[in-house]
Amino acid sequence: MVATSRAERVSIDVAGRQVAISNPSKVYFPEAGITKLEVVRYYLAVAEGALRGAGDRPNVLVRYADGIHGEFFYQKRAPASRPAWIEVVALRFPSGRSAEEVVPRDAATLAWMANLGCLELHPHPVRAADLEHPDELRVDLDPVPGIEWPQLQAVARVVRGALADFGLVGWPKTSGSRGIHVNVRLHPRWSFPQVRRAALALAREVERRAPRLATSKWWKEERHGVFLDYNQNAKDRTVASAYSVRPRPDARVSAPLTWDELDECRPEDFTLRTMPGRFAAIGDRHAQIDAHPGSLEPLLELSARQEAEGLGDAPWPPHYAKQPGEPPRVQPSRRRHGQAGGGRRVPSKPLIEIGRAARKADALAGLERWKVRHPEAAAHLRPADVLVDAMRGRSSTWTRVRVNLEHVPEGLRPAEEPLDPDDPPTVPRRGDGDFTSTSVRRSRRARREE
């Protein structure tokens, strides 16, 4: 590493390529004291494994230029000002728009991305050479509030068995947050809708095998246990890939595991500071993943059987246009279940909305104020009764908080009040999956970080 003439800028030689690191001492993880330069060094240490998960694929840039407690934003278009050796590929989104996204091929590109504030790697499930046929099915196990790690492990074991029964090999990893991911390599022969439909069939099969532990229900108010998020396989969706650093105070990372390790580990075991030593000692636990591609045909046959039994398509994410065969995109609590006087709808669940905010912390602070105002109702709430929704804005997410009052005695149920807070950013048009617009302030900040 050679310092340049600028005090807060260093240049790193990565296999003969010079990568400029601006503001290397900027603290990204205040609680752990981890700087930008440490993030760069981490990705260099695990580059072989990180590239196995995100390399050769277009990547969305998720930028935390001010660290984990600052604002972050999604950037699909590769910065116009970039080294000549940064590779890009043009993707077309469901909205009809297109953009050139970064395709990491080497450790130098990972370092360059980290310099932009990209803590996580967010690859699409396709290779740059074939953008229409995914070579990966992604099983995302997402626990509802109150669900502990052992139940996630139990559902992952059910997923493993189901995959094996349909001729597929699952490769587990911690998500680096609360969940578990199981990746499945595919022969790139099937379209995005087919891969998503296969993921939905698998989710329903796991729910059938473990109905008390797992759910395939899309609407949060209907979920219990561990949700299998089949929509992560819709076109234009990405998830944090192997070795991604997550924006948690302890700098956890998404750790590839063997199935035996999954039974014994906890997600906090794997951090930015512990993973390089593990990687140096044992290498990448998913080193053989590309040697085991499978066929989707058995899962698609299962999907056809489910449809014949009355289980058709399930809801798509809200920013997608209504899809052929998709059921009505109406939350269960808003569906028509009879009418009250005057033709008013009778909701199926007593949900009230508390607040909306650009920052999750602000939305949760509004929830705490609501609990102070209504302590008797709050005392009856269960963890899963608080619905915290990450809503997608044009270039970032915002948070909505709702409360399900079904476990609160009717006499204690508060009426819905004015939202507190009520300041979400602008919501995109449905079907507009191209989150590249940023405010002038963010654009200026991004240029400073490049």
N, C-alpha and C positions, 0 to 999 in steps of 0.2 A: 504494500500500500504506500503510495507516494502522495504527500500533501502538495497542493498547488499553491499559487500565490494568494488565493483567497482564504482567509482564516477559517471560515466555516464551510469548507469544501475539501473533499479528498477524492482521489482517483484510485480505483482498485483495478489491478490487472487480473483478469479472469481468462485464462487460457489464451493470452495474447490480445484480448480485447479490453480497452480501457472503459471502465464504467464510473462516471462521475457521481459522487454522493454529496448532495447538498445538505447542509444542516445536520451532519452526522450525529451530533450530540443531542438532537431534539429528543425529548423523552416521549415515547409512545405509550408506555405502560407505567404510569406514576407509582402505583402500589408496589410493583416489582422493580422499579428503577431501570427499565429496559429502554434503550435508545434505538433510534432508527438504524444506526450502524450495526447494532447487535442483531436486528431483524435481517439485515442484509447478510451478515455472516452466518446466521442460522440457515438461510436458504442455500448458501454455498455449501454448507456442511451436509445437507440432505438432498442436494440437487438431483442425484440419480433417481431417488425415490419420488421426489416431487414431480420430476419430468415424466415419470411413468404414469402418474395420475393426470397431469395437466398438459404435458408436452404434446406437440403435434396436433393440438386442438385450439380452436379459437377460444379466447378467454375474455370475459367481462372484467373490467378493472373496477374493483370496489375499493375506493380510496379513503383512507383515514389520515388525511394530511395533518391533522392536529391531534393525533393520538386517539386512543379508544374512547375518551370522554368528550371528544369534539364531534362536530358534524361529520358524517361520511356521505358519500354519494357514489352512484353507479355511473360508469363511463364506458359505453360500448365502443365508441369510435376511438381508434388509436390516436394519440396526440400527433398533430401535424409535425411538431418539432420532435424528432426522434432519430437515433442513430440509423445509418443506412442498413445496418445488419439486423435490425428488428424486422421480423417477418410479419406480414398481415395477410388476412384473407377476407373477402367480402361475403357477408352473410345477408340473407333476406329474411325479415321478420314477419310474423303473422299479420302485422299492420300493413305490409306491402312495402315498407321502407327497407333500406339496406344500409350497411355500415361496414367499414373495414375494422376487424378486431385483431388484437395481438395474438400471434401463435408462438409461444415459447418453444425454442428448440434446444437451448443450452443454458448453462448456469449463468452466463452473462446476462441473458434476458431476464432470468429470475431476479438477479440483483438490480437490474434497471427497473423492473416492476416494483420491487420493494422500495426503491428510492422515491417512487411516486406515491408512496403511502399504501401500497397494496399489501395488507397483512395476509389476506386470504387469496387463494387461487380459485377461480370460478370458471372452470372449463365447461364448454358444451359437450354433450356425449357423442360427438362426431369427430372424425379426423378431417384435417384440412383438405385432404384429397377427395373426400366424399361427404358433402355437407348435408345430404338428404337422408342418409341411412345410418342411424346410430349403431355404434358397436358396443354400447354399454346400457344395461338396464340398471336403474338405481332404486334400491329399496331403502326408503328413508323412514326410520322408526322414530316417531315424535311423541314423547310422553305428555299426557295432559297434566295440568298442575296437580301436585300431590302424589304422583307416581314416582317410586324410587327405582334406583338402578337395578336391583334384582329382577323386577318385573320386565324391564327392558331386556335383560339377559335372557329371560325365559322366552320372550317373544322372538328374540333373535334365533334361539334354538329351533323354534317352530318354523321360522323362515328357512333355516338351513335344511330341515327335513323336507319341507315342501319343494324347495328348489331341486333337491336331489331326486325327488319323485318325478319331477318333470325334466330330468336330464340336464340340469344346470348346476354350475359350481358357483357358490357364493363366497365372496371375499370380504370379511367384516373389518370395520374400523370404527373407532370412536368418532363422533362428529366433531369433537373438540368443544361442544357445548353440552346439552343435556341428552342428546340422542345417540343413536347408533346408525351407521350406514352399512349396507351390504351391497357391494358392486358385483355385477355379473357381466362378463364379457360375452358379446354376441358376434356371430357372423354378420357383417353389415349388409343384410339382404332385405330388411324390413323398414317400413316408413315410420316416421314419428307417431302418427296415430295408431299404428299397429303395436309399437312398443308401449305406448301409454295404455292401450287396451289390455295388453298382456300384464302390465303392472297392476291394473285394476283387478284383473282376474286373480292374480296372485294374492293381492290384499284381501279379497273376499274369501279366498281359500284359507288363508291364515286365520281370518276371523272365524270361519266355520270350525277350524280345528281347535281354536282357543278363544271361544266367545266371551269368556270372562276377563281375558287378558288384553285382547286386541280388537281394533275396530277399523273398518274401511270407510266410516261415515265422514263425509266432507265437512258438514256443518259442525262447528265447534259445540254448539248446544246439544248435539246428539252424541258426541264422543264420550268414550270412557277408556281408561287404561292407556294403551299405546296405539297411536294412529299411524297407519301405513299410508304415507302421502304419495299416492299413485300419480298425482299431478306433477310431481317433480320430473316426470318423463315427458311432459308436454313440450313441444318445440319452443325454444327460447328460454326454458328454465335452466338454471344452473345451481349447483350446490358446491359447498366447500370441498375441495378434493384432498387426497391424502397428503399429509404433512402441512396442510394449511394452518397458519397461526390464527387463532380466533380472538376476537376482541373481549377477552375476559381478563379480570385483574391479574390472574396468575399466568397469563399468556399460555393457556392450554393450546395443544395442537391436535389435529385430527390424526390419530395414530393407527396405522395398519396393524392388524393382529392376526394370529392364528385363532382357530376356534377354541383351542384349549386355553389360550391366554385370555380370551374374552370371558371365560367362566371365572377367571381369577382376578382380573384387573378392576381398577376404578378409573374414570376419566381424568381425575386430577393427577394420576400417576405420570401423565405425559405432558410436558411443557416445552417451551422454547429452549429452556436451559437443560432439560434432561434428555430430550430426544437426540441431539447430536451424539452423545455418548452411547446411547442404545443403538443408533444407526451404525456407528463405527464398530461396535462389538458384534452385532448380529446381521447387519444389512437390512434390506427391505423385505418385510414379511410377505409382501405381494409381488415378489420378483418374478414369479411364474404365472401371473395373472393372464398375460397375453397368450400363453400356451394352452389356454382352456376356453376357447370360444364355444358357445353353444347355440342351439336352435330354439327359436321362439314357437315353432309349430305346436308342441304339446300345450303350451300356455294359451295359444290362440284357439286350440280345440276346446280347452276348458272354458274360455270366454264364450265360445259358441254354445256350449252346453248351458252355461249360466244364462245366456240370453234366451235360450229356448225355455228355460224355467221361469222367465219373467224378469231377470236381472239384466236390463239393458245398460246404456251408458250412465255415467254418474256426473255430477257437476264439474265443470271446468273452472279454472281460476277466474275471478271476476273481471279482469282486464282483457280477457279473450272474447271475441265475438261469439254469439250463440252458435253452437255447433249442431250439425244435423244429428237427430236422435237424442240430443241432450234433454234430460228432464227439465221441467220448469225451474229456472234459477231463482227460487224464492226460499228464503230462510224458513225452516220449519215453524218458527214462532210467528211468522207472518203469513203462513198459508191459511186458506179459508177452511176452517173446521166448524162450520155452522155460522149463524149470524145472530147478533144481538138486535135489539130494537133499532129501527131506523136503517137496517141494512148494514150495520157496522160489522166488521170482521171480529170473530172471537179468537184471539191468539191461542196457540197450543201450549206455549210456555210463557210465564210471566217475566219477560226480559225487559230491562230498562237500560238505557244508555247513560253513562256517567260523564264521559268527556272525550275530547279529541285533541291531540297535540302533536306538534312536529317532533318533540322529544319524548321518548318513552317515560323518562323520569318525571316529566311534568304531568303526563297523563296519570301515572300511578300516584303522584302527589294529590291529584284531584280525587282519586279513589279514597285515599286516606282521609281527606276532608269529608267525603260523603259518609265514611264509617263513623267519624266523630259526630256528625249530625244525626246519624241513625244507629246508635250502638246496639239497640235490641235486635234490629234486623241483621246487622253485621255479625252478631254472635251466632246466628243460625247458618251462615254461609259455609259451604264446604270449598276446599281449594278449587275444584273444577267448576264451581259456580261463578268464578270471576273469569270473564272471557277477555283476554288481552290480544287484540288483533293487530298484526303488522300490515298496514295498508300501503300499497305501492303508489308513490307519487311519480312525478315526471323524472326525477333523477335520484330520489331517495325514498325512504319509507316514512310513514307517520303512524301514530298509534291511536287506536280506538279502544276504549274500555267499556264493557257492558257487564251487567250483573244479572244472573238468573236467580229469581226469588222463589223458585219452586220449593225450596226447603225452609222458607220463612213462613210462619203461620200467616194466613190471609190478613188477620187483623193488624199485623205488624209490618205489612208490606208498604214501603213508601211509594208515593207516586213519582213518575219521572219528573225531574227538575230541569231547569236550563243547564246546558252542558257546562261543566267546570273541569278543565278549561275547554275552550272552543276555538282553537287556532291551528287546524291542520293546514298543510300546504295545498296548493292546487292539485286536484285529482285529475289524472290523465283521461283522455277519451277511451272508451272501451275498445279493445283491439289494438291500442297503441302500445306495442311492446318495446318501443325504441326509447329508452330512458337516457337520452343524451343531452337534453337541455339542462343547463345549469344557470344559476344566477351570475350576474356580473362579478359579484364578490368571489364566488367559488371559482369562476374562470380565472380571475387574477391570481387567486391562491394556487390553483393548479399550475399556472405558468411559473410561479415562483418555485414550485416543487420539482418541475421537470429538469 
